[in-house]
């Protein structure tokens, strides 16, 4: 993985918001600040594209706060354009740090909002797709009595809230965005969320990855409800993105980069390492609960130090990987020795 924007990389190292940059003719990167993030992210990277007819199209507008609006509007002005010229707002996935500003920009410009069809479905069914944390689930996970109140107190919206919204245009993998004079292909890259998509500009050799692939962070998975197993979905998405190794990756955060295939393999290995850990623990203790399995896995902070949302996330991740290694899909990615017995 090699950074391709010295200015974005310098801002990343300083923990600062990067500047507006022009990537290609008619293509710019515009940051929307993310203040106070515990994960170290400083901004969402939005991408402004000018069509052959002069109309503007914005990918992932970012958070909907006033400072974010001002930053995006100012960024568009720096390119010699205005918010009123927006013809479409394209969002790669349902998280508010990508979708939050869309409604305000749509109202001001009359632009069409574009989402993947499966992501709109996930937004509409957010209450059904989430995993309700209740006493029954805590029983199933084997959570000790003294830790239950702590987990039950975690708000259901913690982590990655879903922004309720209705798109004007729904797209599917294999289709193209309606941008005059350009061909931006829609590529299915689920796993981070159920309908996450990436966008490929073959002529400019750019791939807009949203949060499906980032240069330093390993994106979380299943963060928008689960339809199928997010682990298997995500690993297949990385294989799809590997095909664009010669392209410049334009991610939703941090900085642009090349050597996409290498980054995909590193990111996939991060997920498979957790799956192998779970598989090995299941072989040693077939009857172990999710809590017991999670306590045997490697966590950066150490399992004993995990609290509140982070503990809940660790248990949910363990369940996802357990479901994966017990599924037929594991055979695609894990050697027989590292896969747990498949559930009947």
PATI-90708 format. One line per field, with one value per residue (C-alpha): residue in one letter; x, z, y. Coordinates in steps of 0.05 Angstrom, whole numbers, padded with zeros to 5 digits, always signed. Last residue first. Example, Ala and Ser with C-alpha at 12.3 -4.5 7.8 and 13.67 -1.06 7.14 Angstrom:
% residues 2
code: [S, A] $
X: [+00273, +00246] $
Z: [+00143, +00156] $
Y: [-00021, -00090] $
END
This chain:
% residues 344
code: [X, X, X, X, X, X, X, X, X, X, X, X, X, X, X, X, X, X, X, X, X, X, X, X, X, X, X, X, X, X, X, X, X, X, X, X, X, X, X, X, X, X, X, X, X, X, X, X, X, X, X, X, X, X, X, X, X, X, X, X, X, X, X, X, X, X, X, X, X, X, X, X, X, X, X, X, X, X, X, X, X, X, X, X, X, X, X, X, X, X, X, X, X, X, X, X, X, X, X, X, X, X, X, X, X, X, X, X, X, X, X, X, X, X, X, X, X, X, X, X, X, X, X, X, X, X, X, X, X, X, X, X, X, X, X, X, X, X, X, X, X, X, X, X, X, X, X, X, X, X, X, X, X, X, X, X, X, X, X, X, X, X, X, X, X, X, X, X, X, X, X, X, X, X, X, X, X, X, X, X, X, X, X, X, X, X, X, X, X, X, X, X, X, X, X, X, X, X, X, X, X, X, X, X, X, X, X, X, X, X, X, X, X, X, X, X, X, X, X, X, X, X, X, X, X, X, X, X, X, X, X, X, X, X, X, X, X, X, X, X, X, X, X, X, X, X, X, X, X, X, X, X, X, X, X, X, X, X, X, X, X, X, X, X, X, X, X, X, X, X, X, X, X, X, X, X, X, X, X, X, X, X, X, X, X, X, X, X, X, X, X, X, X, X, X, X, X, X, X, X, X, X, X, X, X, X, X, X, X, X, X, X, X, X, X, X, X, X, X, X, X, X, X, X, X, X, X, X, X, X, X, X, X, X, X, X, X, X, X, X, X, X, X, X] $
X: [-00521, -00469, -00402, -00345, -00295, -00246, -00171, -00150, -00196, -00160, -00201, -00224, -00273, -00286, -00313, -00374, -00402, -00416, -00387, -00327, -00374, -00424, -00366, -00337, -00403, -00411, -00341, -00355, -00418, -00380, -00325, -00376, -00412, -00346, -00328, -00397, -00392, -00322, -00263, -00203, -00208, -00209, -00142, -00136, -00116, -00160, -00133, -00183, -00192, -00242, -00284, -00291, -00315, -00365, -00390, -00401, -00355, -00386, -00335, -00275, -00208, -00238, -00280, -00219, -00182, -00241, -00247, -00173, -00177, -00236, -00198, -00138, -00185, -00210, -00140, -00120, -00174, -00146, -00075, -00100, -00142, -00083, -00039, -00092, -00101, -00029, -00048, -00069, -00114, -00115, -00151, -00226, -00279, -00229, -00205, -00163, -00118, -00123, -00071, -00096, -00168, -00182, -00166, -00232, -00272, -00230, -00242, -00317, -00312, -00279, -00333, -00391, -00359, -00349, -00417, -00456, -00523, -00574, -00538, -00551, -00514, -00445, -00437, -00363, -00313, -00263, -00189, -00158, -00093, -00108, -00184, -00225, -00300, -00308, -00325, -00285, -00282, -00240, -00201, -00168, -00190, -00221, -00241, -00281, -00303, -00353, -00356, -00420, -00442, -00509, -00508, -00458, -00383, -00396, -00421, -00377, -00423, -00391, -00427, -00391, -00376, -00375, -00367, -00393, -00459, -00465, -00522, -00485, -00472, -00499, -00461, -00481, -00549, -00574, -00632, -00649, -00690, -00665, -00707, -00675, -00668, -00595, -00567, -00524, -00454, -00426, -00482, -00553, -00579, -00553, -00506, -00541, -00556, -00482, -00465, -00525, -00501, -00430, -00441, -00487, -00433, -00448, -00460, -00474, -00542, -00560, -00539, -00582, -00643, -00631, -00632, -00586, -00627, -00585, -00602, -00636, -00708, -00700, -00658, -00711, -00718, -00644, -00626, -00673, -00641, -00573, -00597, -00619, -00552, -00563, -00569, -00599, -00623, -00602, -00653, -00597, -00617, -00661, -00612, -00555, -00594, -00615, -00546, -00508, -00513, -00499, -00424, -00411, -00484, -00472, -00516, -00466, -00432, -00474, -00484, -00511, -00536, -00546, -00506, -00501, -00536, -00479, -00432, -00374, -00304, -00268, -00258, -00333, -00344, -00296, -00332, -00398, -00367, -00333, -00395, -00440, -00392, -00388, -00464, -00469, -00495, -00435, -00407, -00423, -00407, -00399, -00420, -00442, -00439, -00470, -00425, -00454, -00392, -00401, -00362, -00345, -00338, -00311, -00323, -00268, -00297, -00256, -00209, -00209, -00172, -00219, -00243, -00274, -00281, -00291, -00306, -00291, -00320, -00261, -00266, -00231, -00238, -00252, -00265, -00197, -00163, -00148, -00159, -00149, -00186, -00142, -00133, -00163, -00108, -00084, -00013, +00003, -00064, -00052, +00015, -00018, -00072, -00020, +00027, -00030, -00013, -00001, +00029, +00000] $
Z: [+00206, +00233, +00198, +00242, +00256, +00203, +00214, +00194, +00133, +00107, +00113, +00058, +00011, +00061, +00110, +00066, +00088, +00157, +00225, +00214, +00195, +00252, +00301, +00266, +00273, +00346, +00363, +00330, +00371, +00435, +00418, +00400, +00466, +00503, +00464, +00476, +00552, +00575, +00549, +00597, +00613, +00538, +00525, +00496, +00427, +00432, +00422, +00433, +00493, +00529, +00466, +00466, +00538, +00526, +00462, +00502, +00499, +00482, +00429, +00473, +00439, +00369, +00384, +00407, +00343, +00300, +00339, +00330, +00257, +00247, +00281, +00237, +00177, +00191, +00194, +00134, +00093, +00109, +00091, +00027, +00007, +00021, -00025, -00079, -00076, -00089, -00092, -00040, -00023, +00049, +00117, +00107, +00055, +00009, -00060, -00084, -00144, -00195, -00215, -00163, -00186, -00186, -00112, -00101, -00119, -00073, -00018, -00029, -00022, +00045, +00066, +00049, +00084, +00147, +00142, +00144, +00110, +00125, +00182, +00211, +00194, +00223, +00204, +00193, +00223, +00176, +00185, +00190, +00155, +00081, +00081, +00042, +00046, +00082, +00019, -00036, -00093, -00146, -00195, -00260, -00295, -00353, -00309, -00259, -00207, -00151, -00087, -00054, +00017, +00016, +00079, +00117, +00128, +00093, +00025, -00034, -00095, -00152, -00186, -00249, -00260, -00335, -00349, -00403, -00368, -00299, -00290, -00246, -00277, -00264, -00248, -00175, -00166, -00163, -00130, -00148, -00106, -00040, +00023, +00090, +00161, +00183, +00215, +00277, +00277, +00347, +00398, +00371, +00414, +00475, +00521, +00588, +00575, +00570, +00638, +00671, +00646, +00671, +00743, +00718, +00674, +00599, +00572, +00500, +00499, +00566, +00543, +00482, +00525, +00573, +00517, +00465, +00402, +00341, +00287, +00223, +00245, +00270, +00209, +00159, +00117, +00123, +00103, +00043, +00022, +00028, -00016, -00071, -00070, -00058, -00101, -00075, -00131, -00127, -00115, -00091, -00022, -00002, -00030, +00008, +00073, +00063, +00043, +00103, +00146, +00093, +00100, +00174, +00185, +00163, +00107, +00053, -00012, -00017, -00083, -00084, -00152, -00195, -00151, -00184, -00125, -00080, -00119, -00167, -00178, -00145, -00082, -00080, -00073, -00015, +00018, +00012, +00040, +00098, +00114, +00113, +00158, +00207, +00209, +00226, +00176, +00174, +00107, +00034, +00009, -00067, -00096, -00169, -00206, -00272, -00326, -00383, -00386, -00312, -00256, -00198, -00125, -00076, -00002, +00047, +00116, +00168, +00228, +00244, +00308, +00332, +00391, +00344, +00374, +00309, +00243, +00190, +00118, +00070, -00005, -00058, -00129, -00198, -00261, -00291, -00243, -00168, -00150, -00075, -00018, +00043, +00096, +00167, +00219, +00261, +00243, +00208, +00171, +00150, +00121, +00085, +00055, +00030, +00003, -00036, -00068, -00005, -00021, +00000] $
Y: [-00588, -00540, -00545, -00570, -00514, -00492, -00486, -00556, -00555, -00492, -00429, -00382, -00417, -00473, -00422, -00411, -00479, -00448, -00465, -00418, -00362, -00369, -00368, -00307, -00270, -00292, -00268, -00202, -00193, -00209, -00159, -00106, -00114, -00108, -00046, -00015, -00024, -00046, -00085, -00087, -00161, -00177, -00144, -00074, -00099, -00161, -00231, -00286, -00331, -00286, -00283, -00359, -00360, -00304, -00338, -00401, -00461, -00529, -00548, -00530, -00544, -00548, -00486, -00447, -00465, -00442, -00377, -00361, -00380, -00333, -00276, -00287, -00290, -00220, -00190, -00233, -00199, -00130, -00151, -00184, -00123, -00077, -00118, -00118, -00043, -00026, +00049, +00099, +00158, +00183, +00178, +00167, +00148, +00116, +00137, +00078, +00092, +00036, -00015, -00066, -00062, -00137, -00138, -00101, -00163, -00207, -00156, -00161, -00237, -00230, -00180, -00225, -00284, -00244, -00208, -00274, -00261, -00206, -00172, -00104, -00040, -00051, -00125, -00114, -00066, -00034, -00051, +00018, +00037, +00049, +00038, -00012, -00023, +00043, +00084, +00048, +00098, +00064, +00108, +00088, +00152, +00112, +00054, +00097, +00046, +00058, +00016, -00008, -00025, -00059, -00102, -00059, -00070, -00136, -00116, -00094, -00094, -00055, +00003, +00026, +00100, +00114, +00188, +00236, +00250, +00218, +00169, +00120, +00052, -00018, -00081, -00080, -00048, +00023, +00059, +00131, +00180, +00152, +00151, +00168, +00141, +00151, +00088, +00095, +00066, +00055, +00064, +00069, +00011, +00048, +00007, -00001, -00075, -00088, -00058, -00091, -00158, -00158, -00184, -00240, -00271, -00269, -00339, -00316, -00350, -00322, -00252, -00262, -00279, -00222, -00171, -00141, -00136, -00156, -00106, -00128, -00117, -00046, -00027, -00052, +00012, +00027, -00044, -00041, +00025, -00010, -00068, -00020, +00016, +00090, +00153, +00218, +00264, +00337, +00392, +00437, +00461, +00402, +00351, +00383, +00381, +00308, +00284, +00313, +00251, +00198, +00185, +00198, +00177, +00106, +00079, +00061, +00085, +00149, +00185, +00256, +00278, +00340, +00388, +00457, +00493, +00471, +00517, +00512, +00541, +00483, +00525, +00536, +00460, +00459, +00518, +00482, +00418, +00454, +00496, +00435, +00397, +00455, +00457, +00383, +00331, +00285, +00263, +00281, +00210, +00219, +00286, +00295, +00361, +00380, +00411, +00369, +00324, +00309, +00342, +00296, +00318, +00266, +00268, +00246, +00239, +00274, +00272, +00197, +00182, +00127, +00168, +00220, +00289, +00328, +00293, +00345, +00340, +00336, +00351, +00308, +00332, +00303, +00345, +00333, +00285, +00284, +00357, +00370, +00403, +00403, +00349, +00354, +00344, +00285, +00304, +00238, +00240, +00312, +00293, +00234, +00278, +00329, +00276, +00244, +00177, +00136, +00068, +00000] $
END
